[in-house]
């Protein structure tokens, strides 16, 4: 039995005894903790979809019976689209060691001054990277999603050596610097960057590495599990981190797919605060396994290929069609709505297409922008009014028109 098998066995027993929803799920499908003695036994447990977590939380708020510690022990509560509430990991959980390891693998070192441009508001990204950087011994500048001009000034004044955030925002900072006459590579001190929340096209990685001399790590992370995989080199394959346990499975059967095949990413953590067993992330990936059945997790990689559902990420935030419908549902005259995200000049551009009749388009456009940003936490760049009947009943609620190869 491997170390990962031992940790899994303990985690399953703990979750069964301390998280009522886990026990109910196991009992419903006729599984006991004794049935799960190794990672190879995980397919015995049906995958729990994210949508089911939403239903559990609506039936038993706020955590749907999935909390594994007393509520008063929770230090932070985060919010993800769905909506889903997620408690922060406990201070001594292994997820923090994994995050610190990812930072080290990227090239961060104690003493680095790091601009953290991930959001600190509601979502866990800013908190996750902030804590991991501090644990590593870095000094953190909590920029969040604030003004690019201010963050550029902080990079100059504080001699920032590291960056954590989305690749598009760092490129925005670089362009603003160059437009101001600053030689970004020679006048500033940035040497290391870790990205997440949106894809990193190969051409953009190449620009960061070759033109600006930045060591780059590209992390795959989710709000509920934290960091899952990290790419620090060329290519699209993302080597898996030591934990949580990652499977790539057939979405219909829950059984692992073969090497080179695509399936849904399913994760199992070892958290006491929020024990999650075989949760479907909704992300689709190709399973890259050099030695099927024999490989350690850190020897395997995945290549992300998209979402299994209708949601799409806009500037690092998932936008669900149901959110758009809810946000616009109280605006008189709006009949149907569709989100379209494109990527001109390497920046997401978000358009909300609206079927409406007999409305003041200027007023309704303003209402939609306010409502969508308030609910989805994503700015709408344009509201496009289209004739009623243009959108078919089965038209997708979100359309992703981005070309990630550009």
N, C-alpha and C positions, 0 to 999 in steps of 0.2 A: 504493500500500500504506500503510495507517494504522500509527500507532505500536503499536496493540494487535496488529495483524497481525505486525509485526516481532518483538514480544516473544513472541508465540505460536510463531512459527517457531523462535526460539532455544530456547524452553522445551521444545518437542517434540524437537528435536535433542539437547538435553542429557539429557532423560529417557530417550530411546532408548539413549544411550551409557552412562548411569551407573546406571540402575535396571533390573536384569535382568527384573523382572516386566513392566515397560512394553515392553521389547523383545520378550519372549515373547508378549505380548498383540498387539502390532502384527504380528509374524511370523505368528501364528495366523490373523489375519483378512486377511493379505495387504496390509498397509499399510506404507509406509516414511515416514520424516520428510519426504522430498521431495514426498509427496502432500499434505502439510498446509502450505500457504503463506499461508493467511489464515483468519480466523474462519469464513468461509463454507465452508471445507473440513472443519470439525470433524464434521459429520454423516457423513462417510466412516468415522469410527471408531465402532464399536459402543459403547454405554454400558456401563460396568463397574459393576454393582450393588454396593452396600455388602456384601451377603451374600458376594459373590465375594472381597472383601477379607478377610473373616473366614476364608474357606477358604484363601486364599493364606497368611495368617499362621499358620494351623494347620499347613499343610504345610511352611512354611519360616519358623519363628519367628525374631525377634519381628515383623519388618516385612514378611514375605512377598515379599522381593525388591524392594520399592518404595522403599527408602531410596536417596537419591541422593548421599550424602556418606559418608565413613568413619564407622563407628559411634562412634569416640572423639571425633568432632566434635559429637555430639549433646549439647545442654546439658540438656534435660529430656525425659522420656517421660511421656505422659499415657495414660489408660485410658478408653475409652468402651464402653458396652454392646455386646455382640456375641460375645466381647470383641474390641475393636480397640485396638491400641497406636499412638499417634501421636507422632512426634518434634516438638519445638518448632521454629518457623521460625528460621533463622539471624538474627543481630542486624541484618544490613543488608538483609534482604528487604523488598520493597515492601509486604507485608501490614501492616507496622508503620505505614508512612506512611498507608495507607488507614484504619487504626484511629484514628490521630491526627486525620486529616481528619474522621472521623465525630464525634469528640469536639468538635472546633472547630465543626462544623455544628450540633451540639446546643446549644452555648453555653458549653462549658468554656473557661477561660482560664488562662494561667500564673499561679501563685499561689493557685489554688483549693485548698482542703483538701477532699479527696474521701473519703467513706466507701465502700470497695469491699466490698460484701456478696455478691459472687459467691464460689463455693466455690474454695478454694485446694487442695483435697484431691483428687488423682487427675485430675480434669477440668481442662481448660485455661482455663476462663472467668476465674477470678481472676487467673491469670498474665497472660492477654492484656490485660485492662483495666488491671491494675497497671502493666505495662510501657508501654502506650500513654499512660497518664496521666503517668507520670514523664517520658516523652519530650516531652510537651507542656509540662512545667514545673510540674505540680501536685504537691502533697504528698498522699501516699496513706495512709489509715488502713485497714490490712488487716483488716477486720471478719470476712470470710468468712461462714460460716453460723452464727456463734455466737449467744450470748444476745441477744435483742431488748432487754432491759433494759440490758445493758452497752453495746450499740451506741447506744442512745438517750442514755445518759450521755456517751459519747464525742462525740456530736453536740453536746451542750451544752458540755462542757468545752473541746473543741478548735475550737469555732465552725466546724463543718463547713459548707461552702458547696455541695458537690456530692455526688451519690450515684450509684453504679453497682450494679445488682443487679436483682432481679425486682420488678415493680410491686406484687405482693401483699405482699412483705416491707416495702416502704416504707410501704404503707398500714397494715400492722401496727404499724410504729414510730409513725406519726401517731396511731393510735388509743390506743396506750399513753401517748403524751405527753398527749393530751387527757384520758385517764382520770386522769392524775396532776395535772391542773389547769394544764398547760402550754398556752399559746397557740402552736401550732406555727408559724403564719405570722409572728407578731410577736416571739415570744421566741427562736426559733431562726433560723438564718441560711441555710437551704437555699434555693438559687435554681435549681439545674440538676440534672437527673437523666437518666441513660441506662439504658434497660431492655433486657433480652433474656431468653431461655430460656423465656418463656411469653407467651401472647397478651396484648395490652393492649386491653381493651374500650373503645369510644369513651366510654362514660359515666365510666369510671375516669380516662381521660386528661383529660376535661373537669373532673373534680374536682381533679386535681393542678394543672391550669393555672389554672382560674378561682377555685377556692376557696382554694388555697394559693400561687398565684403562682409555680409552678415551670415553668421551660422544660424541655420533655420531648423526648427522642429515643428512638425505639423501634427497636432494631436486630434484624435477622434474622442469625443467626450459626450456624455449625456447628462441631463440635469440630475437624474436619480442615481446614476452609478459613478459619476466623475469621469476620470480618464480611463479609456479602454485600450487605445492603441496609439503608437507614435512612429512617425516617419521622420528620420533625420537625414535622408539621402535622396537620391534621384528615384524616379518611378512613382507609381500610384499605390504600390503595396504598402500597407501599414502593419508593421510587426506588433503583435499583441503584447500588452503589458502583463506582469505576473498575475494580477487579479484586477477585476472580478473574473470569474470563469466565463469564457465566451464560447458559444456554439453558433454555428451557421446551419440553419435548419430549413426544411421544407415547410412553408407557411401553413400548408393544409394538414400535414401529418405530424409535424413536430419532430421528425427524425432528421438526423444530421445529413447534410448533402455531401457529395463526394468532392475530391480536390478539383478545383477549377470550376465548380458549379456555383450558381448563385442561390442564395436563400436569405431568410431573415436573420438578423443578428439577435441572439437571445442571450441574456446575461443573468448570472447568479452571483450575489455578493456575500460577504461575510460580516455584514454590519449587524450590530446589536440594536442600534437605534432604529434602523429601517431595513429589516431583513427581507430581501427580495429573491425569490427562488424561481428561476426560469421565466423571466419577464421578457416578453416580446418588445423590442425597441421600436419596431416599425421601419428600421433601416434595412436596406437590402445590400448584400455584399457577396463578393466571390470568395470562396474558401480556398486559401492558398496553404496547402499542407504538404511539406516535402516528404513526409514519411507517415502516411495515414495509419492511425491507430497506435503509433509508437512515439510521435512527436510530443515534446513538452510544449506547454502553451506558448512560451516565449520563442519557440522555434516556428510558430505558425504566423501567418499574416492574413489580412483581409484587404480586398479592394472594394471600397464603397461605390455602389452603382445607383443609389437613389432611395426613394421612400416607397414603402409598400402601400401607403394610403394616399390621400389627396393633398396632404399638407406639403408646404414648401417653405424653405427658410428664406427670409428676407432680411438682409443685414444681420445675419446670425440668429434671428428669432424665427421659430416655426410659426407660420400663419395657417390656421385651419379654415376651411370653407365655412364650417359652422360658426366660427367666430365672426366672419364677415357677415353672414346672414343675421346673426344676433345683433351685431353692431348697427346694421342698417334697417333692422326690422321695425323699429319704432319711428322711422322717418316717413312721413306721409308721401305717397306717390311712388315710392321705390318698390318695384315688383320683383326683379331678379338682380343678382350681383355676382361678379366674377373677378377674382384677382389675377393679375398678369405681372410677372416679374421678369425683366430683361436685364441686360448688363452692358450698357454702352460705356465705353472708356473705363472698363474694369470696376464699375460701381453699380450696385443694384439700383434699378429704377422700378418703382412699384406703382402700377396703375390699377385702379378699381373701375371696372366696367359696370355700368348701371343701366338697367331697363327701367325707365320711368316715363310717366305721361302727365302732362298738365302741371309741371312743377317749375318753380323759379330755379333754374340750373345753378346760378351763382350761389344762392342760399343753400340749396341741397348739397352742392359740392363742398361747401364749408362744413356743413353738418356731418357729412360722411367722413371727411378728413379728421374731424375732431373725435367722432365716435370710434373710428377704426384705430386711431392712435391711442385712444384711452383704453380700449379693450385689448388690442393686440400688441401695444407698445412698439409699433412700427409706423413711421411717417409715410403717408400717402403722397406720392409726387404729383399724381394727376388723377382726376376723376373724368372718365370718358362716358358720355351719355350715348346710348345706342337705342335703336327703335325697339319697342315691345315686340316680342316674338323672335328676336335675333338669336337669343340663347336657347338651345334645345333643352328639354327637361333633363336630359342625361348629360348635359355639358359639364365638364369638370369645374369645380369651384375654384381651383387654383391652377393656373397655367404657368409652367416654367419655361421661358423662352431663352434662357441664358446659354451661351456657348462657352463651356468651361475649357475648351481647347485653345481658345484665342489668347 
